[in-house]
Each structure stands twice: as structure tokens, then as C-alpha cells.
Amino acid sequence: MKKVNIFENPEFYRKMILKYNSLLKYDIDKCNGKSLICVFFTSYCGVGCPFCFFHSPSLKKENNLLEELENHFSRDGIEKFISFANESNVGYLQISGGGEPFLEKNAIIECLKRVEADRIILVTSGSWAFDKVKAEEYIDDLYDAFNERKSKARVTIRLSVSDYHNIKLKGKPVVNLIKIFDDKYKNDKNFTLQLKTFENDNSLVNLLNEYFPGFKLNIVEDNGSDDFNHIKIMPWKYVLTLKSGFKIIVGKSRIFNSNLRPNLYDKEEIRKSEKIYDTDLELSQKNNSSIVYNSNGINGIDWIVEYNGNVCTWQNRVQDNLLNIYEDNYNDVLRNTYSDPLTYSYIDKGAKYREKIVSEVSPKTVSLMKSVNIRDYAGTQLFLDEKIRLYYTIRVIQDYLLEDKINTDVLNEFPKELINAIKSNLKELKCNYFKSNYSILEQELSIPVNALELHDFLELVKLGHFEISDDKVQKAIKYYNFISNSNINSIDEIKCSSDLEIEKRLTKRMMERKKIKSEEAPIYYYLCRHGETNWNVEKRIKGQLETIDTEFTERGIKQIETLATFIESNNVQAIFSSDLSRTVETARIVNNKINVPLYFYNKFRGLNMGDFQGKSIDCFLNDDYVKECFKDYNLVIPGGESINQLISRFKDGMDIIRNKYNYDRVSIISHGAAISNIKSSISGDKYENIDYCVLKYYNNNYEIVEYGNYN
């Protein structure tokens, strides 16, 4: 019997491990001290700083509710966040960006009134304070909310000051806020203004010289804490004293070389970025960013809550275990974080342990994580590759077995091949990892492929981001040429774009939002057959055979034109096409008219008819075994697949569209047998040949809206 290599199917085995949430003997009270939460209420911002690694969208909100929830807290989200914060025993709350948090006035006011933290920091660019009168009104409202609190707290507005902010804001918010606090609030030690600037940035000093002559700026300490009770490090801490005697704390931060597309072949630049990352992690987070160190010696958890509701311990987000406050309460989040060997091990053992294990199979990935230099994305970047994710999880289980932190009764319920991998020695485990043919390319192609996004992937390959063989690179290029109608011969021909749109796409991918069940809305699938080809007329089977060219008939061209009108009239938001040539070309022609996002996906291929492909349809239909396959849908067509396999993979594809994207009307351009079998499986009716079928999916149920044939 052939030995199973679990690294050929890493997603499957990693999900299997996650199902066993009692595998780990974790200590739920390990960090039960006061927690720290950094929350982003919105991604929107009107300042447009060129250095912003969030690439905040404009203030224009989306029309699609789910798109909006990807970028902005709803009222329900604010309520759920406040509950989460209080249940987490929050001590230090930082309302930050993301976008500009002061755009979310209601959220800030509700947090000031109701979150039971003893320290609240409101981070801002100050764009709302450009007008002094409006700024004063805003601050007065915040002060009123602060005074309504049931428990005491120290609240600080932390204004970021930099050359980049001043491009649009001209320093006016700095001047206005200093004057407002000097006039009205300088004697309140619990409602304060703080300034934040950056190393090698002279913008603050220049503004002070112009508007507040006679000031003094004295350094207090390096790597000192912003708070008495919770150790929140400021790399450099100063006190600004104005002539009036008003004192303001000024923090100076390190400049990060944030870049989602670092060139890993630029060794000198990579070395600099790694040093910045390592220095900050050691001095500011003691090499464990998921823990907040409290002055009473009882550590807490350092949480980050993103503008889409996703929540994780800082630098510890992993894409196959997303948690979200819209659906998961505090206890659910804590237990899911602790029961996953991957995320628990970071809290338990810290960054150096995590880096060491990943380096066993991919030192490049550790270097990439540091070179990206965006701390929020560290875990996501490190574990982007499913194979690395699985390897790391197994290595953690191995180490915890030695520490008696694994429930062996649960472990013994795993399939034999997974148990064998866990019990193997390091040499054997690494050998199986490297033997696996599965790579980041297979991972990319396991979801719908968009030509633009595949070009992004190839650009990252060119920059050295992935462990990928030359033959896999050529396979990716060949596939890109096919779906984009390009003619690139080597990775060297891939142009690295300076367009920020690629950065926005990569950012959105990093910030992928968990799908929330309660938000599910109806989705309509418009299943449409490709245009008629000469092989259809000649009654020959092409199936998934791509070695023989076909061409559209005159009738087929007219069908595609009618199809384009049909799709457009139904306000379809995206097209997902089978990746076989006749469907690809149909999708291209249709999309030339309607211009919506276009994806290609192998799950929407037609029935694989195996040995009968290239033969006549009569030969196929008159075969005795094939007749049995049409009676028993579990029987596999020789060299091909069963009808149930076709239905299963096609529905899997529809599930992925529903779970990964926010479209509510999509067209799937596929093949006659596939569409006809899907319709039959849903309706329960006898199979009949059809060209299109409109499905509505809602509440875990498919409903057939319409079906028929082209004219």
C-alpha cells in the first residue's frame, strides 16, 4: 500500500487538527492579567499619506453591505466590540488606524463611556481638527463622554505628526489641538494630549519653532513605558514644555520599511529591514508581541481587532483559523486561539521559537516576514503557505508531547498517516515535506484565478518570495498566458509594477475577513454553457481534452452575444469560468461587453469522460458500462470521474465563491453536462440537457429560479 505523504494535502490535515480542540493541554489562565487591545474602527481616511501600509480607501463608502463591513464597523460591531473588550479584562485600549478613527465619532464616544479600561489612547492624524472651532466642539464632546464614565480612566488623544501628514494637513491640526488643550484642559491630568513623531522627521520641531517659540523639548528616557500599569513601550520619550508651562508627552517611533513587495535578492535592503523588525520586537515586545507585560507581574493578552471585525493576538493571525467579534464572543476567541497549536505556541513560547521552526524548512519565509516590515501582518505572512502551516503545527505538537501537553487519547483518534508524521523524527518529517509535490502554486490555483491576481503572484515569485521550483514557475507562466492571452516566456519578463493598486490588492488579501453566518444574504448563480463549437455539431466529445482545437460555430457566436446581454441585464457582478479553452474564450467575449471581474476555476470544468474524450457521443452513450454510470452516480467513467464527483466539485466551487467573495450575483460559464447534472441534483428531476440554469442560494438551500436552452 502506497504511503501517504500528508504534505501533498496540507489544508486537509491542518483542518483535521483544528477540529480536535481538546488536543492541547493548554493553560487557559496563562495570561489572565489586564489585557491590551488595539482596535481599528475603519479603514477609511482622507489624508492619503504615501507611507500608509493600509492603503486606506477614500471616504466614499461602498454600496454593497458586505463590502462596507470589510472596511468599517457597523453599530452592531461597536456593541460587540465593547462587550469583547470588557470581557477580556482590558486595561489598555488603543483606538487606532487603519484609517482615521476620529471619523467614527459614535464608536469613540461609546468606548469612552463604557469600556472599562484604565488607559485609553485615541490615535489620530488630526484631519478632523483642521478647523479650530469644529475641533474644539469635537473635543468637548469627547470630554463630556469621558466624564460620564462609571470607572476612572486616563484618556489621551495621541496626534501623529510627520512630513507626510503635513502634505495635506499643513500642520494646522497640531497647532489647533495644542492651543485648545493649553486653553481648556491642561490642568486635567486624566484627559491629555500627546504627540507622536518619527525618527529623522523634523516636522514637529519646525511647527513648534513657527507657532510656539520658546518651547523646550527634553528627552525623558529611551524605551520607556507610556503607562504606569501596562508596559507599552515608546522607543523615545520626550516632554514638550511651552512658554505657558503646558507640558505634553512626545513619543518618537522607529520608521518601519513597510513594503508588501520587498526584493529578497536585494541583500543589503533586506538586512536593514530585518534589523528594524528584530530591534523593535526585542525592545518593544520582549520577543512576544501577543503578551502585554503589566507592572504587577501578571501578564495579559495583547489583542488586535481589525476594521472588518477580525480579532487575534497581535502578530498571530492565521488565515485558516480566523475569528471575528461579529460572530465569536470573547470566550470563543480565547479558546479557539489556545486550542490551535500554532497560535497557542506563539503566546506560550514567543517569536524566536516560531522563527526557529519555520526556518527548518524555509528560512526565506522568515526573512520575508521581517522584510515586509508590517508587524500586524507578521503571522499571516509567515503562514501564508499551507504546507509551512502544517509543518509548523506538527512540530509544535511534537514538542508539546515531550512536555506532556498533548492529550494522547485525542491524538490516537487521528488517521494513521498523521500520527506517523507526528511520531517521525525531524529528519524524516523534513524529508517528507521536501518530497511533496504540493507548492504555493497549487495553493494559488485551488481558488478561482484572476489574471491580474496571478500576475501579482508572478511578480512576488520574481522578487524571490516563495520556495518554488523552476518547472512550477513555468507552469504558472503558461497558465497566466492562457487566461490573459499573453505571451510571456520567462519570469524575467514579468514587470514589477509601481502602481499602488497591486499593494491594495495584496493588503485586501492579507485582511481577508471571516465569513459571518448571520450576515449571509441570498446569492444568485447564473450557470451558463459556452457557445456551440464545431465538435458539438459533429457530436464528438471534447470533455477536458485540450490537445485538440475547436472553434465556435456561427450559431455559437450568436449564443455568446445573447449570453452577454442576459448576464448584463441581470446585473451580474463577476464571472467565474471553467478554465478550458472554449469556456475561457466565451467568458472573454462576454466580458468585453460588461467588464466585470473575471475568474477562471478548474472546479467548473465539465464532466471528465476519460477514455471516451475525442470519440463520438454515440460511442459514449452506447457503452454498457457508461449506461451503468448513468444509473449509479458513484461509478467512475473509465479514465474519468463519476457524476457525483462532478456534482461535488462543482458545488465546492460555488461554496468557495460564496465564502470568499462578497458578490450576490455571479455567472458561472461552464459546460452542458455539468450544468444539467447540477440542475438535476438540486431539483431531483430526471436529467435533461440544458444550456443555462439560474440558482438562488439562501439558508443552506438551493432553489431553481429558471432554466432552459439557448435559441
LOSE-77151 format. One record per residue (C-alpha): x, y, z. Coordinates in steps of 0.5 Angstrom, whole numbers, plus 500, padded with zeros to 3 digits. Example, Ala and Ser with C-alpha at 12.3 -4.5 7.8 and 13.67 -1.06 7.14 Angstrom:
<nodes>
525491516
527498514
</nodes>
This chain:
<nodes>
500500500
503507498
505511504
501518504
505524505
501529509
504535506
501533499
495536502
497541508
490544508
486538509
491535515
491542518
484543518
483536521
488538527
484544529
477540529
480537535
480543540
482538546
488536543
493541547
493541555
493549555
493553561
487558560
489562566
496563563
496571561
490573566
492580568
490586565
490586557
491591552
487592546
489596539
483597535
482600528
474602527
475604520
480603514
477610511
482616511
482623508
489624509
492620504
499619507
504616502
507612507
501609510
502601509
494600510
493604503
487607506
481608501
478614500
472617505
467614500
463608503
461602499
454601496
455593498
454592505
459586506
464591502
462596507
463591513
470589510
472597512
468599517
465598524
457597524
453600530
453592532
460591531
461597536
457594541
460587540
467590541
465594547
463587550
469584548
474589551
470589558
470581558
478581556
479585562
482590558
487595562
490599556
485601550
488604544
484606538
488607532
488606525
488603520
484609517
483615521
479613528
476620529
472619523
468614528
466619533
460615536
465609537
470613540
464616545
461610547
468607548
470613553
463612556
463604557
470601556
472599563
480600561
484605566
488607560
485610553
489612547
486616542
491616536
489621530
492624524
488630526
485631520
478633524
482638527
484643521
478648523
480650530
472651532
470644530
476641533
474645540
467642539
469635538
474635544
469638548
464632546
470627548
471630555
463630556
463623555
470622559
466625565
460620564
465614566
463610572
470608573
476612573
481612567
487616564
485619557
490621552
489624544
495622541
497626535
501624530
506629527
510628520
512631514
507626510
501628515
503636513
503635506
495636506
494638513
500643513
501643521
494646523
491640527
498640531
497648532
490648534
490642539
496645543
492651543
486648545
489644551
493649553
487654554
482649557
485642559
492643561
490642569
486636568
492630569
487625566
485628560
491630556
494631549
500627547
504628540
508622536
513624531
518619528
526619528
529623523
523627522
524635524
516637522
514638529
520642531
519646525
512647527
514649534
519654532
514657528
508658533
511656540
517660540
521659547
519652548
523646551
524639549
527635553
528627553
526623559
528616557
529611552
525605551
520608557
513606558
507610556
503608562
505606570
501600570
502597563
508597560
507600553
514602550
516609547
522608543
524615545
520619550
520627551
517632555
515639551
514645555
511651552
512658555
505658558
508652563
504647559
507640559
506635553
509628553
512627546
514620543
518618538
518612534
522608529
521608522
519602519
521600512
514597510
513594504
509588502
514587496
521587498
526585493
529579497
535579492
537586495
541583501
543590504
536593504
533586507
539586512
536593514
529591514
531585519
535589524
529594524
524589526
528585530
530591534
523593535
521586537
526585542
526592545
518594545
515587546
521583549
520578543
513576544
508581542
502577544
503579551
502585555
507586561
504589567
507592573
504588578
508582574
501579572
502578564
496579560
494578552
495584547
489583542
488587536
481588533
481590526
476594522
473588519
472585526
477580525
481579532
487576534
493576539
498581536
502578530
499572531
493572526
493566521
488565515
485558517
483560524
480567523
476569529
471575529
468579534
461580530
461572531
465570536
465572544
471573548
471566551
470563544
476567541
480566547
479558547
480558539
487562540
489557545
487550542
490552536
498549537
500554532
497561535
498558543
505556542
507564540
503566546
507561550
514561547
515567543
517570537
524566537
521559538
517561532
522563527
527557529
522552527
520556520
527556519
528549519
524548512
524556510
529561512
527565506
520566509
522568516
526573512
520575508
516576514
521581517
523585511
515586509
516590516
509591518
508588525
501587524
501582518
507578521
503572523
499572516
506573512
509567516
504562515
501564508
504558505
499552508
505547507
509551512
503552517
502544517
509543518
510548524
503545527
506538527
513541530
509544536
505538537
512534538
515539542
509539547
509532547
515532550
513537555
506533557
502538554
498533549
492529550
495523547
488520547
486525543
492524539
490517538
484519534
488522528
489518522
495513522
499518517
498524521
500520527
506517524
508524521
508527529
512521531
517521526
524524527
526531525
530528519
524524517
519530517
523535513
524529508
517528507
516536507
521537501
519531498
512533497
510536490
505541493
507548493
505555494
503555486
498549488
495553493
494559489
491555484
486552489
482558489
479562483
484565479
484572476
489574471
491581475
492577481
496572478
501577475
501580482
503573485
509572479
511579481
512576488
516570485
520574481
522578488
524572491
518571496
517564495
520557495
518555488
522550483
523553476
518548473
513550477
514558475
514556468
507552470
505559473
507563467
504558462
497559466
498566466
499567459
493562457
488566462
491573460
492572453
499574454
506571451
511571457
517566456
520567463
520570470
525576468
519579463
514580469
514587470
514590477
509595477
510602481
502602481
499602488
493598486
498592487
499594494
492595495
490588493
495585497
493589503
486586502
488579501
492580508
486583511
481577509
475577513
472571516
465570513
460571518
454566518
449572521
451576515
449571510
445574504
442571498
447570492
444568485
449564481
447564473
450558470
451558463
454554458
460556453
458558446
457552441
463549438
464545431
465539436
458540439
455540432
460534430
457530436
464529439
467529446
472534448
471534455
477536459
481535453
485541451
490538446
485539440
483546438
476547437
472553434
466557435
460556430
456562427
451560432
456559438
458566437
450569437
449565443
455568446
452575444
446573447
449571454
453577454
446581454
443576459
449577464
449584464
441585464
441581471
447586474
452580475
458583479
463578477
464572472
467565474
469561468
472554467
479554465
478550459
479554452
472554450
469557456
475562457
474565450
467565452
468569458
473574455
468575449
462576454
467581459
469585453
462588454
460588461
467589464
467586471
472582475
473575471
476569475
478562472
477556476
478548475
472546479
468549474
470544468
465540465
465532466
471528465
469523461
476520461
478515456
472517451
474524450
476525443
471520441
464520438
458522443
454515440
460511442
460514449
452513450
452506448
457504452
454499457
459501463
457508462
450506462
451504469
455510471
448514469
445510474
450509479
453516480
458514484
461509479
467513475
467513468
474510466
480514466
475520468
470521474
464520477
458524476
457525484
465527484
463532478
457535482
461535489
467539486
462544482
458545489
465546492
467551487
460555489
461555496
468558495
465564491
460565497
465564503
471568499
467574496
462579497
458578490
451577491
450576483
455572479
456568473
459561472
461560465
461552465
459546460
453543459
453536462
456540469
450545469
445540467
447535473
447541478
440542476
438535476
442534483
438540486
431539483
431532484
428531477
430527471
437529468
435534461
440537457
440545459
444551457
443555463
440555470
439561475
440558482
438562489
442560495
440562502
440559509
444553506
439551501
439552493
433554489
432553482
429560479
430559472
433554467
433553459
436553453
439558448
435559442
</nodes>
